[in-house]
Amino acid sequence: MDKLRHSPLIYVLAQVRIGAILQMADYVPQIQERLRKAGYPLYREGEIHEVRFVAEKLDSLRMQRWHFDNIASNAGFLVQTGSVVFHTTAYETHEDFFAKLEQGLAIIHEVAGIGVVERIGLRYLDAVQADDDHDLGDYLQPGIRGLDLSAIGALQPQQFASLVSETQAGGKLVVRIRQQTEGEILPPDLQPPDLVETKTFDPGKPTAILDYDHFIEQVTPFSLAEIMQTFGKLHTVVSGAFQNSVSSFALERWNQP
């Protein structure tokens, strides 16, 4: 599908989970220097908290993460000992996105020597608000609209649905559909946002958030060519899922000058 003039896309994330490199911190200065010259001069260190079950008990782990962002703070790389992420709030085309992802992965691999890939994932988030002359349901396919809770007197209704499916690409597609009238647009696992949000929304107006998460879990030797080929397959499925989630009216509306 060609790029929409007024796309509802607000955030895209590509993740490569790798075999742990416990000495990743030692490689960060070299990675930072090369990514800086590649267009990602903003650097900072941070920590994330990950909750895991250890010996049948909940355990919170602190994990170091290194951020490498472009000067506009709307795209960048997140590096941990066990993963590399490229994300953006200023998505143009999948060709452009994948070219930047490939460039960064190549740099990190050349410096740190990634040996193993365990998981490859691609995630797209769209946020949809209707114009003043239409309802949110006009933008969504019937199976996505859910119940009309406002019709039964519900105040500030919220709905959440999750669909899971195996795909022909050999992965799993999780589609999360959230409708709300207030609150944060990004889901809790992406809060607080690391990048500058490039789109604004009318507060209090019904919003549908379409969250597509397609991933393949398989342990393979690191091969940049195979990784990028896998991302292409993941993208094809996600693109099809989006087109089957929204109405033809919505696509026409978003493509108007």
KADALIN-V969646 format. One record per residue. PHI is phi in radians with two decimals (NA if undefined). Layout:
# KADALIN-V969646
((PHI) (PHI))
This chain:
# KADALIN-V969646
((NA) (-1.17) (-1.11) (-1.39) (-1.12) (-2.22) (-1.14) (-1.43) (-1.17) (-2.05) (-2.80) (-2.34) (-2.38) (-2.11) (-2.15) (-2.07) (-1.50) (-2.07) (-1.06) (-0.97) (-1.98) (-1.18) (-1.71) (-0.95) (-1.00) (-1.17) (-1.59) (-1.00) (-1.01) (-1.22) (-1.09) (-1.09) (-1.13) (-1.32) (-1.21) (-1.02) (-1.28) (-1.54) (2.00) (-2.22) (-1.44) (-1.53) (-2.21) (-2.74) (-1.86) (-2.70) (-2.29) (-2.13) (-1.89) (-2.08) (-1.67) (-2.33) (-1.52) (-2.19) (0.95) (1.11) (-2.26) (-1.32) (-2.30) (-1.70) (-1.89) (-1.67) (-2.19) (-1.34) (-2.47) (-1.95) (-1.91) (-2.28) (-2.00) (-1.32) (-1.19) (-1.49) (1.00) (-2.07) (-2.83) (3.08) (-1.96) (-2.04) (-2.10) (-2.24) (-1.12) (-2.15) (-2.84) (-2.27) (-2.20) (-2.06) (-2.48) (-2.73) (-1.93) (-2.25) (-1.23) (-1.83) (-2.42) (-1.20) (-1.11) (-1.12) (-1.07) (-1.22) (-1.11) (-1.22) (-1.05) (-1.08) (-1.04) (-1.18) (-1.05) (-1.07) (-1.08) (-1.13) (-1.16) (-1.11) (-1.46) (-1.66) (1.20) (-1.12) (-1.74) (-2.36) (-1.94) (-1.94) (-2.73) (-2.21) (-2.41) (-2.35) (-2.31) (-2.14) (-2.14) (-2.02) (-2.17) (-2.06) (-2.20) (-1.41) (-1.35) (-1.17) (-1.69) (-2.42) (-1.71) (-1.02) (-1.08) (-1.15) (-1.64) (-2.04) (-1.18) (-0.90) (-1.22) (-1.73) (-1.20) (1.30) (-1.45) (-1.52) (-1.19) (-1.14) (-1.20) (-1.86) (1.55) (-1.21) (-1.69) (0.81) (-1.15) (-2.27) (-2.35) (-2.48) (-2.43) (-2.35) (-2.07) (-2.18) (-2.63) (-1.26) (-2.16) (-1.18) (-1.33) (1.55) (-2.08) (-2.22) (-1.92) (-1.98) (-1.99) (-1.89) (-2.11) (-2.21) (-2.11) (-2.65) (-2.01) (-2.75) (1.78) (-1.21) (-1.34) (-1.27) (-1.19) (-0.99) (-1.27) (-1.94) (-1.82) (-1.31) (-1.14) (-1.49) (-1.98) (-1.19) (-1.39) (-1.65) (-2.19) (-2.03) (-2.34) (-1.33) (-1.14) (1.45) (-1.62) (-0.94) (-2.32) (-1.88) (-1.88) (-1.85) (-2.08) (-1.87) (-2.21) (-2.06) (-2.58) (-2.21) (-1.89) (-2.83) (-1.51) (-2.47) (-1.10) (-1.17) (-2.50) (-1.07) (-1.08) (-1.22) (-1.08) (-1.18) (-1.13) (-1.13) (-1.06) (-1.06) (-1.18) (-1.08) (-1.12) (-1.02) (-1.20) (-1.11) (-1.06) (-1.14) (-1.11) (-1.10) (-1.12) (-1.59) (-1.72) (-1.92) (-1.46) (-1.12) (-1.03) (-1.10) (-1.08) (-1.15) (-1.10) (-1.28) (-1.78) (-1.28) (-1.02))
